[in-house]
Amino acid sequence: MSATQQSVYSRVLLKLSGEALAGPQGVGIDPVNAESIAAQVSEVVQMGVQLAIVIGAGNLWRGRTGIERGMERANADYMGMLGTVMNALALMDAIERANVQVRVQSAIEMRAVAEPYIRRRAIRHLEVGRVVIFSGGTGNPYFSTDTAAALRAMEIGANLVIKGTKVDGVYDSDPKKNPGAKRFDRLTYIDALNLGLGVMDSTAISLCMENNMPIQVLDFWEEGALRKALLGEPVGTLVDSGK
């Protein structure tokens, strides 16, 4: 691979929603989608990037649904954390079949299926070329997987958080409902918080702002979008300090 195709970022955390693994109905785990993600992961690794992944669990369980029916918030959140472990294992299998070494670490200890989350071990895995999937959220209820992604990015010393979505950036309104919705090429953390644009939850954005961690929001399924982001080319929406 030529030098021009080497990433400008050495270590990146990719945040994916659980729906990235979902089937046509938006639920469950679709092996085809898992393999598509694995193919992109393989390409990222070939670009020389140390890659960590945090994936949600919305394809398996939405805590909000349980809470609306009277479920205790902590129980609902723990169920979501367990769902992320299932997604991580499915993604691990697909990535390994793409001939990339991968490790799953869980913030909730379950040694039979995943390593416990240990920061220094995770960094070592990255240094020797393994992909690390962080599951189990932060290990605590009341925190989203967005916050887990921001937290892990700080802990491992990532250069960038990429939020892979089904939309090609951040808009001032829902582009599916409003054809005239405006897409932002760049936003400051403060604007993202004040405008309530749904980039990530407020805790995650605040954590990134306090530690000057840039967030790139892009359409993960748009061909070439992920590569462009890693090459430092304009794509999607960049959220940073604006300086």
PAGUTOR-74867 format. One line per field, with one value per residue: residue number from 1; residue in one letter; x, y, z of N, C-alpha, C in turn. Coordinates in steps of 0.02 Angstrom, whole numbers, plus 50000, padded with zeros to 5 digits. Each point is the difference from the previous one (the first is absolute). Layout:
# residues N
nr: [NUM / ...]
rest: [A / ...]
n.u: [X / ...]
n.v: [Y / ...]
n.w: [Z / ...]
ca.u: [X / ...]
ca.v: [Y / ...]
ca.w: [Z / ...]
c.u: [X / ...]
c.v: [Y / ...]
c.w: [Z / ...]
This chain:
# residues 243
nr: [1 / 2 / 3 / 4 / 5 / 6 / 7 / 8 / 9 / 10 / 11 / 12 / 13 / 14 / 15 / 16 / 17 / 18 / 19 / 20 / 21 / 22 / 23 / 24 / 25 / 26 / 27 / 28 / 29 / 30 / 31 / 32 / 33 / 34 / 35 / 36 / 37 / 38 / 39 / 40 / 41 / 42 / 43 / 44 / 45 / 46 / 47 / 48 / 49 / 50 / 51 / 52 / 53 / 54 / 55 / 56 / 57 / 58 / 59 / 60 / 61 / 62 / 63 / 64 / 65 / 66 / 67 / 68 / 69 / 70 / 71 / 72 / 73 / 74 / 75 / 76 / 77 / 78 / 79 / 80 / 81 / 82 / 83 / 84 / 85 / 86 / 87 / 88 / 89 / 90 / 91 / 92 / 93 / 94 / 95 / 96 / 97 / 98 / 99 / 100 / 101 / 102 / 103 / 104 / 105 / 106 / 107 / 108 / 109 / 110 / 111 / 112 / 113 / 114 / 115 / 116 / 117 / 118 / 119 / 120 / 121 / 122 / 123 / 124 / 125 / 126 / 127 / 128 / 129 / 130 / 131 / 132 / 133 / 134 / 135 / 136 / 137 / 138 / 139 / 140 / 141 / 142 / 143 / 144 / 145 / 146 / 147 / 148 / 149 / 150 / 151 / 152 / 153 / 154 / 155 / 156 / 157 / 158 / 159 / 160 / 161 / 162 / 163 / 164 / 165 / 166 / 167 / 168 / 169 / 170 / 171 / 172 / 173 / 174 / 175 / 176 / 177 / 178 / 179 / 180 / 181 / 182 / 183 / 184 / 185 / 186 / 187 / 188 / 189 / 190 / 191 / 192 / 193 / 194 / 195 / 196 / 197 / 198 / 199 / 200 / 201 / 202 / 203 / 204 / 205 / 206 / 207 / 208 / 209 / 210 / 211 / 212 / 213 / 214 / 215 / 216 / 217 / 218 / 219 / 220 / 221 / 222 / 223 / 224 / 225 / 226 / 227 / 228 / 229 / 230 / 231 / 232 / 233 / 234 / 235 / 236 / 237 / 238 / 239 / 240 / 241 / 242 / 243]
rest: [M / S / A / T / Q / Q / S / V / Y / S / R / V / L / L / K / L / S / G / E / A / L / A / G / P / Q / G / V / G / I / D / P / V / N / A / E / S / I / A / A / Q / V / S / E / V / V / Q / M / G / V / Q / L / A / I / V / I / G / A / G / N / L / W / R / G / R / T / G / I / E / R / G / M / E / R / A / N / A / D / Y / M / G / M / L / G / T / V / M / N / A / L / A / L / M / D / A / I / E / R / A / N / V / Q / V / R / V / Q / S / A / I / E / M / R / A / V / A / E / P / Y / I / R / R / R / A / I / R / H / L / E / V / G / R / V / V / I / F / S / G / G / T / G / N / P / Y / F / S / T / D / T / A / A / A / L / R / A / M / E / I / G / A / N / L / V / I / K / G / T / K / V / D / G / V / Y / D / S / D / P / K / K / N / P / G / A / K / R / F / D / R / L / T / Y / I / D / A / L / N / L / G / L / G / V / M / D / S / T / A / I / S / L / C / M / E / N / N / M / P / I / Q / V / L / D / F / W / E / E / G / A / L / R / K / A / L / L / G / E / P / V / G / T / L / V / D / S / G / K]
n.u: [50043 / 49986 / 50052 / 49975 / 49999 / 50053 / 49969 / 49969 / 49959 / 50034 / 49954 / 49951 / 49949 / 49972 / 49951 / 49970 / 49942 / 49958 / 49965 / 50065 / 49985 / 49950 / 49949 / 49964 / 49981 / 50066 / 49991 / 50029 / 50036 / 50017 / 50016 / 49957 / 49963 / 50005 / 49991 / 49950 / 49983 / 50006 / 49971 / 49960 / 49990 / 49998 / 49962 / 49968 / 50001 / 49983 / 49963 / 50013 / 49934 / 50012 / 49957 / 49961 / 49954 / 49950 / 49960 / 49943 / 49938 / 49988 / 50039 / 50022 / 50012 / 49943 / 50044 / 49994 / 49996 / 50049 / 50035 / 49979 / 50018 / 50042 / 50043 / 50035 / 50021 / 50024 / 49944 / 49964 / 50040 / 49996 / 49936 / 50000 / 50033 / 49958 / 49953 / 50038 / 50000 / 49936 / 49988 / 50037 / 49971 / 49942 / 50017 / 50020 / 49949 / 49962 / 50028 / 49996 / 49940 / 50009 / 50025 / 49962 / 50054 / 49960 / 49989 / 49958 / 49990 / 49983 / 49962 / 49958 / 50030 / 50024 / 50047 / 49943 / 49979 / 50026 / 50052 / 50019 / 49967 / 50058 / 50006 / 50048 / 49959 / 49950 / 50039 / 50020 / 49937 / 49983 / 50049 / 49976 / 49953 / 49979 / 49941 / 49979 / 49954 / 49980 / 49981 / 49936 / 50001 / 49982 / 49952 / 49972 / 49943 / 49952 / 50042 / 50001 / 49992 / 49966 / 49978 / 49984 / 49978 / 49972 / 49977 / 49985 / 49975 / 49979 / 49974 / 49985 / 49987 / 49937 / 50009 / 49952 / 49939 / 49987 / 49946 / 49995 / 49965 / 49935 / 50025 / 50007 / 49987 / 50009 / 49935 / 49973 / 49979 / 49950 / 50054 / 49979 / 49990 / 50059 / 49977 / 49980 / 50008 / 50032 / 50050 / 50027 / 50047 / 49990 / 50007 / 49988 / 50036 / 50012 / 50010 / 50037 / 50025 / 50012 / 50017 / 50027 / 50054 / 50009 / 50055 / 50004 / 49992 / 49969 / 49995 / 49988 / 49958 / 49974 / 50001 / 49977 / 49955 / 49992 / 50003 / 49965 / 49951 / 50025 / 49940 / 50006 / 49947 / 49991 / 49983 / 49995 / 49941 / 50021 / 50004 / 50055 / 49943 / 50004 / 50019 / 49954 / 49961 / 50024 / 49987 / 49953 / 49964 / 49970 / 49964 / 49934 / 49997 / 50044 / 50002 / 50021 / 50057 / 50008 / 50055]
n.v: [49941 / 50049 / 50044 / 50017 / 49935 / 50024 / 49979 / 50058 / 49952 / 49997 / 50030 / 49960 / 50032 / 49944 / 50044 / 49942 / 50013 / 49971 / 50051 / 50016 / 49960 / 50042 / 49958 / 49983 / 49963 / 50010 / 49934 / 49971 / 49946 / 50039 / 49937 / 50019 / 50035 / 49947 / 49964 / 50042 / 50000 / 49934 / 50005 / 50045 / 49961 / 49949 / 50040 / 50017 / 49937 / 49987 / 50050 / 49952 / 49997 / 50021 / 49949 / 50040 / 49958 / 50043 / 49950 / 50028 / 50003 / 50055 / 49957 / 49996 / 50059 / 50031 / 50023 / 50049 / 49947 / 49969 / 50056 / 50007 / 49936 / 50043 / 49977 / 49975 / 50062 / 49985 / 49964 / 50051 / 50040 / 49960 / 49994 / 50066 / 50003 / 49953 / 50039 / 50048 / 49958 / 49986 / 50065 / 50011 / 49947 / 50023 / 50061 / 49976 / 49959 / 50051 / 50038 / 49950 / 49991 / 50066 / 49951 / 50027 / 50007 / 49974 / 50045 / 49967 / 50060 / 49979 / 50054 / 49952 / 49977 / 49967 / 49973 / 49966 / 50063 / 50037 / 50035 / 50007 / 50057 / 50000 / 50063 / 49983 / 49950 / 50041 / 50044 / 49950 / 49980 / 50063 / 50003 / 49940 / 50046 / 49986 / 49984 / 50050 / 49957 / 50060 / 49954 / 49995 / 50045 / 50043 / 49953 / 50059 / 49994 / 50027 / 49960 / 50037 / 49964 / 50056 / 50003 / 49936 / 50017 / 50055 / 49965 / 49948 / 50045 / 50032 / 49945 / 49986 / 50065 / 49992 / 50007 / 49955 / 50026 / 49944 / 50038 / 49934 / 50034 / 50011 / 50056 / 50039 / 50001 / 50060 / 49997 / 50058 / 49952 / 49958 / 49981 / 49948 / 50047 / 50030 / 50001 / 50053 / 49945 / 50040 / 49978 / 49986 / 50036 / 50050 / 49976 / 50049 / 49978 / 50065 / 50009 / 49944 / 50026 / 50062 / 49975 / 49957 / 49993 / 49969 / 50038 / 50012 / 49961 / 50043 / 49944 / 49965 / 50047 / 50007 / 49934 / 49997 / 50046 / 49971 / 49949 / 50046 / 49956 / 50004 / 50016 / 49947 / 50032 / 49937 / 49992 / 49954 / 50002 / 50063 / 49975 / 49984 / 50007 / 49939 / 49979 / 50040 / 49979 / 49939 / 50020 / 50022 / 49967 / 50054 / 49981 / 49995 / 49995 / 50049 / 49971 / 50062 / 50025 / 49988 / 49983]
n.w: [50000 / 49957 / 50007 / 49941 / 50009 / 50031 / 50053 / 50008 / 50018 / 50056 / 50039 / 49982 / 50027 / 49978 / 50000 / 50009 / 49972 / 50043 / 49975 / 50008 / 50051 / 50003 / 49997 / 49946 / 50051 / 50000 / 50002 / 50053 / 49985 / 49951 / 49986 / 49953 / 50044 / 50040 / 49946 / 49986 / 50064 / 50002 / 49940 / 50027 / 50052 / 49958 / 49963 / 50055 / 50018 / 49937 / 50021 / 50044 / 50004 / 50061 / 49996 / 50036 / 50023 / 50001 / 50017 / 49978 / 50024 / 49964 / 49967 / 50063 / 50025 / 50010 / 50043 / 49955 / 49960 / 50033 / 49998 / 49938 / 50008 / 50030 / 49954 / 50049 / 50001 / 50059 / 50012 / 49976 / 50034 / 50053 / 49984 / 49992 / 50057 / 50023 / 49973 / 50026 / 50051 / 49992 / 49990 / 50053 / 50028 / 49976 / 50020 / 50058 / 49998 / 49980 / 50046 / 50043 / 49973 / 50014 / 50039 / 50046 / 50038 / 50046 / 50047 / 50039 / 50024 / 50060 / 50009 / 49980 / 50053 / 49948 / 50038 / 50001 / 49990 / 50048 / 49981 / 50062 / 50006 / 49970 / 50019 / 50040 / 50015 / 50003 / 50030 / 50037 / 50004 / 50009 / 50044 / 50012 / 49986 / 50061 / 49975 / 50037 / 50019 / 50020 / 50043 / 50015 / 49951 / 50048 / 50001 / 49987 / 50035 / 49963 / 49968 / 49945 / 49945 / 49987 / 50062 / 49994 / 49940 / 50024 / 50051 / 49962 / 49958 / 50055 / 50025 / 49938 / 50008 / 49981 / 49934 / 49992 / 50010 / 49968 / 49989 / 49988 / 49955 / 49990 / 50028 / 49947 / 50065 / 50027 / 50008 / 49980 / 49959 / 50009 / 49963 / 50036 / 50048 / 49998 / 49937 / 50035 / 50034 / 50042 / 49962 / 50058 / 49972 / 50045 / 50061 / 50043 / 50052 / 50012 / 49934 / 50000 / 50057 / 49982 / 49941 / 50043 / 49962 / 50058 / 50001 / 50065 / 50054 / 50042 / 50036 / 49946 / 49976 / 50060 / 50003 / 49937 / 50017 / 50059 / 49957 / 49967 / 50005 / 49938 / 49976 / 49962 / 49977 / 49981 / 49936 / 50047 / 49970 / 50001 / 49940 / 50032 / 50036 / 50023 / 49940 / 49973 / 50049 / 49988 / 49938 / 50043 / 49955 / 49973 / 50052 / 49990 / 50066 / 50006 / 50059 / 50011 / 50023 / 49935 / 50034]
ca.u: [49957 / 50042 / 50002 / 49945 / 49940 / 50008 / 49958 / 50032 / 49986 / 50032 / 49956 / 49931 / 49945 / 49941 / 49937 / 49946 / 49939 / 49982 / 49963 / 50047 / 50001 / 49931 / 49972 / 49956 / 49947 / 50030 / 50012 / 50039 / 50068 / 50003 / 50069 / 50023 / 50023 / 50060 / 50055 / 50014 / 50038 / 50066 / 50039 / 50024 / 50050 / 50061 / 50031 / 50027 / 50061 / 50050 / 50024 / 50047 / 49965 / 49982 / 49928 / 49956 / 49930 / 49946 / 49937 / 49941 / 49959 / 49932 / 49971 / 49980 / 49962 / 49997 / 49982 / 49945 / 49937 / 49987 / 49988 / 49931 / 49953 / 50008 / 50061 / 50050 / 50050 / 50063 / 49991 / 49995 / 50066 / 50043 / 49981 / 50032 / 50072 / 50008 / 49988 / 50060 / 50048 / 49979 / 50019 / 50073 / 50020 / 49982 / 50046 / 50066 / 50001 / 50004 / 50065 / 50051 / 49995 / 50031 / 50072 / 50025 / 49997 / 49955 / 49985 / 49942 / 50006 / 49935 / 50001 / 49967 / 50043 / 49973 / 50063 / 49990 / 49988 / 50036 / 50048 / 49978 / 50030 / 50062 / 50024 / 50067 / 49997 / 49967 / 50050 / 50049 / 49968 / 50001 / 50069 / 50023 / 49959 / 49934 / 49942 / 49970 / 49929 / 49982 / 49930 / 49977 / 49994 / 50049 / 49994 / 49954 / 49937 / 49991 / 50047 / 49987 / 50060 / 50036 / 50045 / 50051 / 50046 / 50041 / 50043 / 50052 / 50044 / 50047 / 50043 / 50050 / 50038 / 49980 / 50006 / 49937 / 49941 / 49957 / 49934 / 49972 / 49927 / 49970 / 49991 / 50065 / 50021 / 49953 / 49954 / 49963 / 49936 / 50002 / 49999 / 49950 / 49935 / 50006 / 50046 / 50040 / 50044 / 50068 / 50053 / 50058 / 50066 / 50039 / 49965 / 50038 / 49966 / 49948 / 49942 / 49968 / 49962 / 49947 / 49949 / 49968 / 49996 / 50002 / 50064 / 50008 / 49966 / 50036 / 50056 / 50055 / 50027 / 50035 / 50063 / 50044 / 50019 / 50047 / 50063 / 50016 / 49997 / 49955 / 49950 / 49981 / 49936 / 49995 / 49960 / 50046 / 49985 / 50017 / 50064 / 50057 / 49995 / 50045 / 50068 / 50011 / 50008 / 50065 / 50051 / 49995 / 49962 / 49934 / 49945 / 49955 / 50004 / 50052 / 49984 / 50061 / 50001 / 49991 / 50062]
ca.v: [50059 / 50058 / 50045 / 50047 / 49968 / 49991 / 50044 / 50055 / 49984 / 49937 / 49959 / 50025 / 49962 / 49999 / 49988 / 49977 / 49983 / 49930 / 49993 / 49984 / 49928 / 49975 / 49978 / 50047 / 50024 / 50043 / 49963 / 49939 / 50004 / 49977 / 49982 / 50037 / 50065 / 49989 / 49989 / 50065 / 50038 / 49968 / 50018 / 50068 / 49996 / 49973 / 50053 / 50048 / 49971 / 50001 / 50070 / 50013 / 50029 / 49960 / 50011 / 49976 / 50006 / 49995 / 49990 / 50003 / 49939 / 50016 / 49948 / 49945 / 50024 / 50073 / 50010 / 50048 / 49963 / 49971 / 50053 / 50025 / 49951 / 49997 / 49966 / 50040 / 50025 / 49963 / 49935 / 50010 / 50016 / 49940 / 49957 / 50029 / 49985 / 49930 / 49998 / 50021 / 49943 / 49956 / 50032 / 49999 / 49932 / 49989 / 50040 / 49968 / 49941 / 50023 / 50031 / 49946 / 49967 / 50045 / 49992 / 50053 / 49980 / 50043 / 49981 / 50032 / 50015 / 50018 / 50037 / 49954 / 49941 / 49936 / 49975 / 49944 / 50023 / 50062 / 50023 / 50058 / 50062 / 50023 / 50051 / 49988 / 49942 / 50022 / 50038 / 49952 / 49966 / 50047 / 50011 / 49943 / 49994 / 49971 / 50043 / 49989 / 50019 / 50013 / 49986 / 50010 / 50072 / 50022 / 49955 / 50033 / 50024 / 50072 / 50025 / 49972 / 49975 / 50060 / 50020 / 49948 / 50011 / 50058 / 49982 / 49953 / 50037 / 50037 / 49954 / 49967 / 50050 / 50004 / 50066 / 50018 / 49957 / 50000 / 49973 / 49976 / 50000 / 49988 / 50066 / 50026 / 50057 / 50029 / 50048 / 50041 / 49965 / 49933 / 50006 / 49954 / 50033 / 50068 / 50000 / 50060 / 49999 / 50022 / 49959 / 50037 / 49971 / 50003 / 50028 / 50000 / 49961 / 50041 / 50003 / 49935 / 49995 / 50051 / 49989 / 49935 / 49969 / 49927 / 49972 / 49949 / 50029 / 50058 / 49978 / 49980 / 50060 / 50038 / 49965 / 50013 / 50071 / 50012 / 49968 / 50020 / 49940 / 50012 / 49950 / 50002 / 49966 / 49985 / 49943 / 49943 / 49957 / 50034 / 49973 / 50045 / 50052 / 49985 / 50010 / 50072 / 50027 / 49980 / 50035 / 50070 / 50035 / 50021 / 49952 / 50004 / 50060 / 49999 / 50038 / 50012 / 50065 / 50054 / 50038]
ca.w: [50000 / 49993 / 50058 / 49996 / 50026 / 50072 / 50039 / 50038 / 50070 / 50020 / 50043 / 49991 / 50030 / 49958 / 50036 / 49958 / 50035 / 49992 / 49937 / 49946 / 49992 / 49995 / 49936 / 49966 / 50045 / 50051 / 50062 / 49992 / 49973 / 49930 / 49984 / 49941 / 50024 / 50040 / 49953 / 49968 / 50049 / 50005 / 49941 / 50010 / 50054 / 49970 / 49960 / 50047 / 50028 / 49946 / 49994 / 50055 / 50057 / 50059 / 50001 / 50053 / 49982 / 50049 / 49965 / 50043 / 50004 / 49982 / 49959 / 50044 / 50058 / 50012 / 50070 / 50005 / 49995 / 50065 / 50049 / 49988 / 50028 / 50072 / 50021 / 50034 / 49952 / 50005 / 49968 / 49928 / 49975 / 50002 / 49944 / 49940 / 50003 / 49980 / 49928 / 49964 / 50000 / 49946 / 49937 / 49995 / 49982 / 49930 / 49959 / 50006 / 49956 / 49930 / 49989 / 49998 / 49935 / 49952 / 50013 / 50044 / 50070 / 50039 / 50069 / 50031 / 50071 / 50028 / 50063 / 50047 / 49996 / 49978 / 49972 / 49954 / 49931 / 49985 / 50049 / 50038 / 49974 / 50033 / 49954 / 49974 / 49956 / 49938 / 49962 / 49974 / 49943 / 49945 / 49978 / 49960 / 49940 / 50010 / 50010 / 50065 / 50005 / 50069 / 50011 / 50068 / 50015 / 50050 / 50057 / 50047 / 49971 / 49992 / 49951 / 49934 / 49965 / 49976 / 50054 / 50004 / 49945 / 50016 / 50056 / 49978 / 49955 / 50042 / 50038 / 49957 / 49964 / 49929 / 49968 / 49969 / 50007 / 49941 / 50012 / 49938 / 50001 / 49935 / 49972 / 49980 / 50040 / 50048 / 49969 / 50047 / 50010 / 49971 / 49927 / 49972 / 50005 / 49973 / 49943 / 50002 / 50059 / 49987 / 50029 / 50025 / 49985 / 50061 / 50057 / 50063 / 50052 / 50031 / 49955 / 50000 / 50063 / 50005 / 49948 / 50012 / 49934 / 50003 / 49977 / 50051 / 50057 / 50027 / 50042 / 49954 / 49968 / 50051 / 50015 / 49944 / 50001 / 50054 / 49983 / 49931 / 49957 / 49943 / 49982 / 49929 / 49989 / 49928 / 49979 / 50000 / 49943 / 49938 / 49976 / 50003 / 50050 / 50056 / 49976 / 49995 / 50068 / 50026 / 49961 / 50016 / 49948 / 50023 / 49993 / 50057 / 50043 / 50051 / 50061 / 50037 / 50035 / 49951 / 49993]
c.u: [50045 / 49995 / 49941 / 49936 / 50006 / 49958 / 50040 / 49989 / 50031 / 49955 / 49930 / 49951 / 49938 / 49939 / 49946 / 49938 / 49987 / 49965 / 50046 / 50003 / 49930 / 49982 / 49954 / 49945 / 50027 / 50014 / 50042 / 50069 / 50001 / 50073 / 50028 / 50025 / 50063 / 50061 / 50018 / 50040 / 50071 / 50044 / 50029 / 50053 / 50066 / 50037 / 50032 / 50067 / 50057 / 50028 / 50047 / 49968 / 49992 / 49927 / 49967 / 49928 / 49956 / 49935 / 49943 / 49961 / 49928 / 49965 / 49973 / 49955 / 50004 / 49975 / 49941 / 49932 / 49981 / 49983 / 49929 / 49947 / 50009 / 50061 / 50048 / 50055 / 50065 / 49995 / 49998 / 50069 / 50047 / 49982 / 50031 / 50074 / 50014 / 49989 / 50061 / 50053 / 49981 / 50020 / 50076 / 50025 / 49984 / 50048 / 50071 / 50006 / 50008 / 50068 / 50055 / 49997 / 50027 / 50076 / 50031 / 49994 / 49959 / 49992 / 49938 / 50016 / 49932 / 50009 / 49963 / 50036 / 49961 / 50055 / 49992 / 49994 / 50040 / 50051 / 49968 / 50033 / 50060 / 50033 / 50068 / 50002 / 49968 / 50050 / 50052 / 49972 / 50004 / 50070 / 50026 / 49954 / 49933 / 49947 / 49971 / 49928 / 49983 / 49924 / 49981 / 49994 / 50056 / 50003 / 49952 / 49936 / 50001 / 50051 / 49989 / 50064 / 50037 / 50050 / 50055 / 50052 / 50047 / 50050 / 50057 / 50049 / 50052 / 50050 / 50054 / 50042 / 49985 / 50009 / 49932 / 49946 / 49960 / 49933 / 49970 / 49925 / 49974 / 49987 / 50068 / 50022 / 49946 / 49959 / 49964 / 49929 / 50005 / 49995 / 49949 / 49930 / 50001 / 50051 / 50047 / 50047 / 50072 / 50050 / 50059 / 50064 / 50042 / 49959 / 50049 / 49961 / 49942 / 49938 / 49963 / 49958 / 49940 / 49943 / 49964 / 49992 / 50006 / 50063 / 50018 / 49963 / 50045 / 50059 / 50060 / 50032 / 50040 / 50068 / 50050 / 50024 / 50053 / 50069 / 50022 / 50005 / 49952 / 49954 / 49983 / 49936 / 49992 / 49953 / 50047 / 49991 / 50013 / 50070 / 50055 / 49998 / 50049 / 50072 / 50016 / 50012 / 50069 / 50058 / 49998 / 49963 / 49931 / 49947 / 49957 / 50006 / 50054 / 49978 / 50064 / 49997 / 49991 / 50062 / 50045]
c.v: [50062 / 50045 / 50048 / 49971 / 49987 / 50052 / 50055 / 49990 / 49933 / 49954 / 50032 / 49957 / 50009 / 49984 / 49982 / 49986 / 49925 / 49988 / 49985 / 49925 / 49972 / 49977 / 50052 / 50029 / 50045 / 49967 / 49938 / 50014 / 49969 / 49984 / 50038 / 50068 / 49994 / 49992 / 50065 / 50045 / 49973 / 50019 / 50071 / 50002 / 49976 / 50054 / 50052 / 49975 / 50001 / 50071 / 50018 / 50030 / 49949 / 50016 / 49967 / 50014 / 49997 / 49993 / 49999 / 49935 / 50013 / 49949 / 49942 / 50023 / 50075 / 50011 / 50046 / 49965 / 49969 / 50052 / 50028 / 49953 / 49990 / 49964 / 50048 / 50019 / 49958 / 49932 / 50005 / 50014 / 49940 / 49952 / 50025 / 49986 / 49929 / 49992 / 50022 / 49945 / 49951 / 50028 / 49998 / 49931 / 49985 / 50037 / 49971 / 49941 / 50021 / 50030 / 49948 / 49963 / 50042 / 50003 / 50059 / 49975 / 50049 / 49973 / 50038 / 50010 / 50024 / 50036 / 49962 / 49934 / 49937 / 49964 / 49942 / 50024 / 50062 / 50015 / 50055 / 50062 / 50019 / 50047 / 49983 / 49938 / 50019 / 50038 / 49954 / 49961 / 50046 / 50008 / 49942 / 49984 / 49966 / 50054 / 49983 / 50024 / 50007 / 49989 / 50012 / 50072 / 50023 / 49951 / 50027 / 50020 / 50076 / 50032 / 49964 / 49971 / 50057 / 50022 / 49949 / 50010 / 50059 / 49984 / 49955 / 50035 / 50039 / 49952 / 49968 / 50049 / 50003 / 50071 / 50025 / 49950 / 50006 / 49970 / 49981 / 49994 / 49981 / 50066 / 50031 / 50063 / 50022 / 50054 / 50041 / 49974 / 49933 / 50005 / 49953 / 50031 / 50070 / 50002 / 50061 / 50003 / 50017 / 49955 / 50044 / 49963 / 49997 / 50034 / 50004 / 49957 / 50039 / 50004 / 49934 / 49990 / 50047 / 49988 / 49933 / 49960 / 49925 / 49969 / 49940 / 50029 / 50053 / 49981 / 49983 / 50061 / 50042 / 49969 / 50011 / 50073 / 50013 / 49972 / 50013 / 49940 / 50014 / 49941 / 50009 / 49959 / 49988 / 49941 / 49940 / 49957 / 50034 / 49978 / 50053 / 50051 / 49989 / 50013 / 50074 / 50032 / 49985 / 50033 / 50075 / 50041 / 50020 / 49947 / 50007 / 50066 / 49990 / 50043 / 50007 / 50069 / 50058 / 50041 / 49970]
c.w: [50000 / 50060 / 49999 / 50030 / 50075 / 50037 / 50034 / 50075 / 50017 / 50039 / 50000 / 50038 / 49955 / 50042 / 49950 / 50043 / 49990 / 49934 / 49941 / 49986 / 49984 / 49930 / 49971 / 50045 / 50056 / 50066 / 49984 / 49972 / 49931 / 49983 / 49940 / 50021 / 50041 / 49953 / 49964 / 50046 / 50004 / 49941 / 50007 / 50055 / 49972 / 49960 / 50046 / 50029 / 49949 / 49989 / 50057 / 50062 / 50056 / 50015 / 50061 / 49980 / 50062 / 49961 / 50049 / 49998 / 49980 / 49956 / 50041 / 50058 / 50004 / 50071 / 50008 / 49998 / 50067 / 50053 / 49993 / 50026 / 50075 / 50025 / 50035 / 49951 / 50002 / 49967 / 49924 / 49970 / 50002 / 49944 / 49935 / 49998 / 49978 / 49925 / 49961 / 49998 / 49944 / 49932 / 49990 / 49979 / 49927 / 49954 / 50002 / 49952 / 49927 / 49984 / 49996 / 49934 / 49943 / 50011 / 50038 / 50072 / 50040 / 50070 / 50022 / 50074 / 50025 / 50066 / 50054 / 49995 / 49982 / 49963 / 49951 / 49928 / 49982 / 50054 / 50043 / 49971 / 50043 / 49951 / 49970 / 49954 / 49933 / 49956 / 49970 / 49940 / 49938 / 49971 / 49957 / 49941 / 50008 / 50005 / 50069 / 49999 / 50074 / 50008 / 50073 / 50020 / 50046 / 50059 / 50052 / 49965 / 49995 / 49953 / 49934 / 49970 / 49965 / 50052 / 50009 / 49945 / 50014 / 50055 / 49979 / 49953 / 50039 / 50032 / 49958 / 49960 / 49926 / 49975 / 49976 / 50020 / 49936 / 50019 / 49933 / 50004 / 49930 / 49964 / 49987 / 50037 / 50048 / 49966 / 50053 / 50013 / 49964 / 49924 / 49967 / 50000 / 49969 / 49944 / 50000 / 50060 / 49981 / 50034 / 50020 / 49980 / 50063 / 50054 / 50059 / 50050 / 50030 / 49957 / 50000 / 50062 / 50000 / 49951 / 50009 / 49936 / 50000 / 49973 / 50043 / 50060 / 50032 / 50043 / 49956 / 49968 / 50050 / 50017 / 49944 / 50000 / 50053 / 49984 / 49928 / 49953 / 49942 / 49986 / 49926 / 49991 / 49925 / 49988 / 49992 / 49938 / 49933 / 49978 / 50002 / 50056 / 50058 / 49981 / 49996 / 50068 / 50027 / 49962 / 50013 / 49949 / 50027 / 49987 / 50062 / 50037 / 50053 / 50059 / 50040 / 50033 / 49953 / 49989 / 49947]
